[in-house]
């Protein structure tokens, strides 16, 4: 059973690396592979633990599991065929529309097929959290998982920037047309930029775990530390971050770049205020990312083009703001129940007041979730994210473990960056981005729960794993 448990852990790591490869897992066949993968993973865990699941340990993650679980129950209710009176009670407008077309089956969702598909993905996300809790149960495993995501982001960045610099006209794997913009194995540049932003933030946290906190030491000792740092794995991580920054700039994503640099600045400032014992190099690290990466790397690889896009952005040139404004009318009509998950592209044309082209997403996740899930369910998920952010901040304040504090800082930056980026894009729609963000939320909980010195939470888990933190 221990061998099966270790295999399941490596399979989970492989899944995290695999998800961005097939077009960001943003196609039916791609996310179906992931859903089957997660289901098989969960089945293996049930075999491993049989009737001996560590519920006491699992309960420590209840404020991550419960909101996600309740949300899936709500999506199921949206998709169910319900009695007419029940639908009329829950949503007058949904009842009126079904009556208008003379439908025989009534439901809260205005597109049951798409809502059921969304439910399958949602259940997979919930099962993924279950897998994360049981398999990433030590400081060492948590660090391995973060390293895997940083490596994945670096490989994606190297692949994307190479295609642009070489001038490849067609992607090597999928045969899709390539432009002078970095997209990696994703279709949409902003989704790729968002994935890089999350990987970069976690990578920064990984570097912080290795920073020295000692204030004393002769010049000889300091130079010795500097040289050992240059020759250590920390420098490899730093190099990976430089490669990812290059690719992020080359995406020409306005908000992707803005979100990363804002998250770095805000997260770094919060860390300097919260840390009881501040690493001497923390300030230097943040400054180097903001200054060196921005002005040196950015100048070489096209930050000026990103700046130009920001300057040229105007309300007259953008139609996304109109989509958001008209979507507010949908929220007014369906404030409690929403129109059904994944139903935006079906409902929005009825509220569009001009020919602005086809929009299958609101380009604002706050608005889209409110449209599709309703305000109560959206607020519940929002509170879950804010609680995870709070946990990451308290971990940086109260814990002494360099590993836990550094990874918590990386998660803090990632959440801040995501909250900024999703205000103008739909970055939670691709499975690769959604799963990576769920992993970030898990890191917030894990860094506050997992023991700093002992390898595993073995007072809760019947299976022990490799030691280290």
C-alpha positions as a printed Julia matrix, in Angstrom:
469×3 Matrix{Float64}:
   0.0    0.0     0.0
   2.88   2.36    0.72
   4.24   1.79   -2.81
   0.8    2.5    -4.28
   0.57   5.64   -2.16
   3.95   6.88   -3.43
   2.96   6.07   -7.01
  -0.25   8.07   -6.51
   1.8   11.05   -5.31
   4.03  10.95   -8.4
   0.94  10.57  -10.56
  -0.51  13.7    -8.96
   2.69  15.62   -9.73
   2.55  14.36  -13.32
  -1.05  15.58  -13.59
  -0.08  19.1   -12.48
   2.63  19.18  -15.15
   0.4   17.61  -17.84
  -2.59  19.94  -17.56
  -1.15  22.95  -19.45
   0.27  20.81  -22.27
  -2.94  19.9   -24.16
  -4.03  23.48  -24.98
  -4.3   24.37  -21.29
  -6.79  21.48  -20.92
  -9.37  23.88  -22.32
 -10.97  21.46  -24.77
 -13.54  18.72  -24.16
 -11.12  15.87  -24.87
  -8.35  17.46  -22.8
 -10.33  18.05  -19.64
 -11.96  14.63  -20.05
  -8.5   13.08  -19.77
  -7.9   15.07  -16.59
 -11.29  14.1   -15.14
 -10.6   10.4   -15.72
  -7.09  10.82  -14.3
  -8.41  12.44  -11.11
 -11.15   9.8   -10.77
  -8.6    6.98  -11.0
  -6.36   8.78   -8.52
  -9.25   9.05   -6.07
 -10.12   5.38   -6.53
  -6.53   4.42   -5.72
  -6.7    6.49   -2.51
  -9.91   4.74   -1.47
  -8.14   1.41   -2.01
  -5.12   2.57   -0.02
  -7.05   3.83    2.97
 -10.05   1.47    2.66
 -12.22   2.2     5.71
  -9.44   4.03    7.52
  -9.62   7.54    6.09
  -8.05  10.11    8.47
 -11.16  12.24    8.9
  -9.64  14.21   11.78
  -6.8   15.34    9.53
  -9.08  15.95    6.54
 -11.34  18.11    8.72
  -8.48  20.59    9.13
  -9.08  21.52    5.48
 -12.85  21.83    5.91
 -12.99  25.49    4.87
 -11.52  24.49    1.52
 -13.5   21.29    1.04
 -16.9   22.5     2.25
 -17.32  25.62    0.05
 -16.17  23.74   -3.04
 -18.44  20.8    -2.17
 -21.48  22.95   -1.44
 -20.9   24.82   -4.7
 -21.03  21.55   -6.66
 -24.26  20.59   -4.9
 -25.7   23.92   -5.97
 -24.6   23.37   -9.6
 -26.27  19.95   -9.49
 -29.48  21.58   -8.28
 -29.23  24.07  -11.15
 -29.04  21.25  -13.69
 -31.77  19.02  -12.26
 -35.2   18.85  -13.86
 -37.48  20.26  -11.16
 -41.24  20.7   -10.72
 -42.54  23.91  -12.25
 -43.57  25.32   -8.89
 -40.09  24.8    -7.48
 -38.46  26.54  -10.45
 -40.96  29.4   -10.16
 -40.1   29.73   -6.46
 -36.35  29.73   -7.08
 -36.28  31.85  -10.26
 -39.26  33.64  -11.75
 -37.36  34.55  -14.9
 -36.2   30.99  -15.56
 -39.79  29.79  -15.1
 -41.06  32.49  -17.49
 -38.54  31.55  -20.2
 -39.29  27.83  -20.02
 -43.02  28.61  -20.14
 -42.53  30.95  -23.11
 -40.99  28.21  -25.26
 -43.46  25.6   -24.05
 -40.8   23.36  -22.51
 -41.8   20.1   -20.92
 -38.86  20.05  -18.48
 -38.06  22.95  -16.21
 -34.8   23.73  -14.37
 -32.94  26.66  -12.85
 -30.24  26.44  -15.51
 -31.02  27.89  -18.9
 -28.56  25.45  -20.5
 -28.68  22.13  -18.63
 -26.19  20.38  -20.92
 -23.44  22.94  -20.33
 -24.2   23.08  -16.61
 -23.85  19.3   -16.31
 -20.5   19.49  -18.09
 -19.44  22.19  -15.68
 -20.57  19.98  -12.79
 -18.26  17.17  -13.93
 -15.31  19.52  -13.89
 -16.36  20.94  -10.54
 -16.57  17.5    -8.96
 -13.1   16.77  -10.39
 -11.79  19.92   -8.69
 -13.28  18.8    -5.37
 -11.78  15.33   -5.73
  -8.45  16.94   -6.62
  -8.44  18.77   -3.28
  -9.14  15.45   -1.59
  -6.09  14.02   -3.4
  -3.92  16.99   -2.46
  -4.81  16.65    1.22
  -3.96  12.95    1.45
  -0.95  12.85   -0.87
   0.86  16.13   -0.19
   1.09  15.47    3.53
   4.61  16.65    4.36
   6.78  19.72    4.0
   9.03  17.86    1.57
   6.18  16.73   -0.66
   4.68  20.22   -0.63
   8.01  21.64   -1.75
   8.34  18.97   -4.47
   4.91  19.9    -5.83
   5.8   23.6    -5.94
   9.11  22.79   -7.67
   7.19  20.72  -10.23
   4.92  23.68  -11.06
   7.9   26.03  -11.33
   9.63  23.57  -13.68
   6.43  23.26  -15.7
   6.16  27.04  -15.98
   9.83  27.31  -16.98
   9.5   24.65  -19.7
   6.36  26.33  -21.02
   8.12  29.71  -20.99
  11.22  28.39  -22.78
   9.09  26.67  -25.42
   6.92  29.75  -25.99
   9.74  32.29  -26.16
  11.81  30.04  -28.44
   8.95  29.78  -30.95
   8.66  33.57  -31.03
  12.39  34.28  -31.26
  12.94  31.66  -33.98
   9.91  32.9   -35.89
   8.04  29.61  -36.09
   4.76  30.04  -37.99
   3.09  26.86  -36.73
   3.17  25.24  -33.28
   5.32  22.13  -33.14
   2.79  19.97  -31.28
  -0.69  21.05  -32.34
  -0.02  22.58  -35.75
  -1.81  25.79  -34.83
  -0.75  29.13  -36.35
   1.83  31.03  -34.28
   2.13  34.81  -34.15
   4.85  37.01  -32.69
   3.25  36.57  -29.28
   4.15  33.91  -26.72
   1.33  31.47  -25.99
   3.17  28.25  -25.09
   0.9   25.25  -25.46
  -2.13  27.42  -24.67
  -4.52  28.9   -27.22
  -5.07  32.29  -25.59
  -2.13  34.48  -24.58
  -3.81  35.77  -21.42
  -4.38  32.25  -20.14
  -0.71  31.52  -20.71
   0.28  34.77  -19.0
  -1.91  33.85  -16.03
  -0.31  30.42  -15.74
   3.16  31.99  -15.83
   2.11  34.53  -13.2
   1.02  31.76  -10.81
   4.22  29.78  -11.44
   6.37  32.88  -10.96
   4.75  33.72   -7.63
   5.24  30.18   -6.35
   8.84  30.31   -7.6
   9.48  33.5    -5.64
   8.14  31.79   -2.54
  10.48  28.87   -3.23
  13.48  31.21   -3.26
  12.37  32.86   -0.02
  12.41  29.46    1.7
  16.2   29.43    1.18
  17.01  32.97    2.29
  19.13  33.48    5.43
  17.62  35.36    8.36
  20.83  35.89   10.32
  21.77  39.54   10.82
  25.29  38.8    12.04
  28.42  37.52   10.36
  31.7   38.83    9.06
  32.27  39.88    5.47
  33.96  36.54    4.9
  30.84  34.66    6.06
  28.6   36.86    3.92
  30.73  36.3     0.82
  30.74  32.6     1.56
  26.95  32.63    1.71
  26.81  34.6    -1.54
  29.05  32.16   -3.37
  27.21  29.15   -1.98
  23.96  30.75   -3.1
  25.29  31.24   -6.63
  26.22  27.56   -6.81
  23.02  26.31   -5.13
  19.65  25.24   -6.47
  18.36  28.68   -5.49
  20.2   30.14   -8.49
  18.58  27.56  -10.77
  15.16  28.65   -9.51
  16.14  32.29  -10.05
  17.17  31.47  -13.63
  13.84  29.74  -14.18
  12.07  32.91  -12.98
  14.04  35.02  -15.46
  12.98  32.71  -18.29
   9.34  32.94  -17.18
   9.51  36.74  -16.94
  10.87  36.85  -20.5
   7.94  34.75  -21.73
   5.45  36.76  -19.65
   6.63  39.98  -21.27
   6.49  38.34  -24.69
   2.82  37.43  -24.2
   2.1   41.17  -24.55
  -0.61  40.6   -21.93
  -1.33  43.93  -20.31
  -3.07  42.7   -17.2
  -0.95  39.55  -16.99
   2.2   41.67  -16.59
   0.45  44.21  -14.4
  -0.93  41.49  -12.11
   2.46  39.85  -11.64
   4.38  43.01  -10.83
   1.57  44.31   -8.59
   1.39  40.96   -6.77
   5.18  40.97   -6.29
   5.19  44.51   -4.93
   2.15  44.08   -2.66
   3.15  40.6    -1.47
   6.74  41.68   -0.82
   5.61  44.75    1.12
   3.2   42.68    3.21
   5.97  40.18    3.96
   8.3   42.95    5.12
   5.57  44.2     7.45
   4.47  40.77    8.71
   7.7   38.75    9.05
   8.99  38.77   12.61
  12.49  37.75   11.52
  12.99  39.15    8.05
  15.5   37.51    5.68
  18.17  40.06    4.84
  17.84  39.32    1.13
  14.03  39.53    0.95
  14.02  43.22    0.07
  16.79  42.68   -2.46
  14.85  39.8    -4.05
  11.68  41.86   -4.49
  13.63  44.84   -5.83
  15.55  42.62   -8.25
  12.34  41.16   -9.67
  10.71  44.56  -10.05
  13.79  46.42  -11.28
  16.2   44.03  -12.96
  13.61  41.77  -14.55
  11.41  44.67  -15.57
  13.93  47.09  -17.0
  16.71  44.79  -18.18
  14.86  41.68  -19.33
  11.8   43.71  -20.33
  13.85  46.14  -22.41
  15.45  43.27  -24.3
  12.3   41.27  -24.95
   9.6   43.84  -25.57
   8.24  45.42  -22.39
   7.91  48.63  -24.4
   5.28  46.89  -26.54
   3.32  45.99  -23.43
   3.54  49.62  -22.29
   2.35  50.74  -25.72
  -0.68  48.44  -25.49
  -1.49  49.85  -22.04
  -1.24  53.44  -23.32
  -3.35  52.7   -26.39
  -6.08  50.97  -24.37
  -9.27  53.01  -24.4
 -12.93  52.52  -23.7
 -13.67  53.33  -27.33
 -11.34  50.6   -28.57
 -12.46  47.94  -26.09
 -15.85  46.24  -26.11
 -15.22  44.12  -23.01
 -16.42  46.9   -20.72
 -19.77  46.85  -22.53
 -20.01  43.1   -22.01
 -19.56  43.6   -18.27
 -22.13  46.42  -18.15
 -24.76  44.44  -20.05
 -24.02  41.37  -17.96
 -25.06  43.31  -14.87
 -28.61  43.22  -16.23
 -28.46  39.41  -16.19
 -27.4   39.5   -12.55
 -30.37  41.77  -11.79
 -32.74  39.25  -13.38
 -31.14  36.16  -11.76
 -29.51  37.45   -8.54
 -30.0   34.38   -6.34
 -29.87  31.38   -8.64
 -27.87  32.54  -11.63
 -28.55  31.24  -15.13
 -26.64  27.97  -14.68
 -22.9   27.32  -14.75
 -21.33  27.6   -18.22
 -24.49  29.18  -19.63
 -23.08  32.67  -20.25
 -22.6   32.2   -24.0
 -26.22  31.03  -24.27
 -27.77  33.85  -22.22
 -25.64  36.88  -23.07
 -26.83  37.39  -26.7
 -30.3   38.17  -25.32
 -28.85  41.08  -23.32
 -26.39  42.44  -25.9
 -27.5   45.84  -27.15
 -25.15  46.12  -30.12
 -23.18  43.99  -32.56
 -19.85  43.65  -30.74
 -19.0   40.16  -31.92
 -19.3   36.8   -30.2
 -18.52  36.62  -26.48
 -18.64  33.23  -24.8
 -17.21  34.67  -21.57
 -17.66  37.93  -19.69
 -13.91  38.68  -19.52
 -14.49  39.26  -15.81
 -14.72  36.19  -13.57
 -16.48  38.06  -10.78
 -19.28  39.05  -13.13
 -19.42  35.68  -14.91
 -19.67  33.69  -11.68
 -22.4   36.05  -10.45
 -24.26  35.61  -13.76
 -24.01  31.82  -13.84
 -24.0   30.79  -10.17
 -25.85  33.68   -8.53
 -24.6   36.12   -5.91
 -24.8   33.87   -2.78
 -22.71  31.07   -4.31
 -20.21  33.58   -5.74
 -19.8   35.31   -2.37
 -19.25  31.92   -0.7
 -16.37  31.09   -3.05
 -14.99  34.59   -2.62
 -14.94  34.23    1.16
 -13.11  30.9     0.78
 -10.39  32.6    -1.27
 -10.11  35.49    1.19
  -9.85  33.05    4.09
  -7.03  31.22    2.3
  -5.29  34.58    1.81
  -5.73  35.32    5.51
  -4.22  31.95    6.41
  -1.18  32.6     4.2
  -0.61  35.94    5.94
  -0.96  34.48    9.44
   1.48  31.69    8.5
   4.08  34.28    7.58
   3.52  36.02   10.91
   3.35  33.17   13.41
   5.4   30.28   12.01
   9.18  29.89   12.24
   9.64  27.35    9.44
  11.46  28.94    6.47
   9.74  26.46    4.14
   6.2   27.16    5.32
   6.66  30.93    5.5
   8.26  31.14    2.06
   5.65  29.0     0.35
   2.89  30.95    2.11
   4.38  34.16    0.72
   4.37  32.67   -2.78
   0.72  31.69   -2.35
  -0.11  35.2    -1.11
   1.4   36.74   -4.23
  -0.38  34.21   -6.47
  -3.79  34.98   -4.94
  -3.26  38.73   -5.22
  -2.18  38.34   -8.84
  -5.15  36.13   -9.68
  -7.65  38.49   -8.02
  -6.28  41.31  -10.16
  -6.09  39.37  -13.42
  -9.57  37.83  -13.34
 -11.1   41.29  -13.16
 -10.51  41.63  -16.92
 -10.26  38.03  -18.15
 -11.65  34.52  -17.76
  -8.6   32.74  -16.36
 -10.53  30.22  -14.26
 -12.08  28.61  -17.33
  -9.05  26.58  -18.57
  -8.58  23.53  -16.37
  -4.81  24.09  -16.16
  -5.26  27.54  -14.62
  -8.14  26.53  -12.36
  -6.28  23.51  -10.96
  -3.1   25.53  -10.43
  -5.09  28.16   -8.52
  -6.79  25.47   -6.44
  -3.31  24.16   -5.64
  -2.35  27.69   -4.52
  -5.34  27.73   -2.16
  -4.3   24.32   -0.86
  -0.78  25.68   -0.19
  -2.33  28.38    2.03
  -4.01  25.71    4.15
  -1.12  23.23    4.08
   1.5   25.76    5.19
  -0.64  26.62    8.21
  -1.38  22.97    9.13
   1.55  20.72    8.22
   4.22  20.34   10.92
   7.45  22.22   10.37
   9.93  19.61   11.61
   8.16  16.27   11.39
   7.88  15.0     7.83
   4.2   14.08    7.93
   1.05  14.72    9.86
   1.46  11.14   11.07
  -0.65  11.63   14.15
  -3.53  11.81   11.68
  -2.33   9.67    8.75
  -2.07   5.88    8.97
   0.58   5.83    6.23
   3.97   7.39    6.89
   6.04   8.86    4.08
   9.56  10.11    3.48
  11.01  12.43    6.09
  12.14  15.99    5.83
  10.67  19.48    5.73
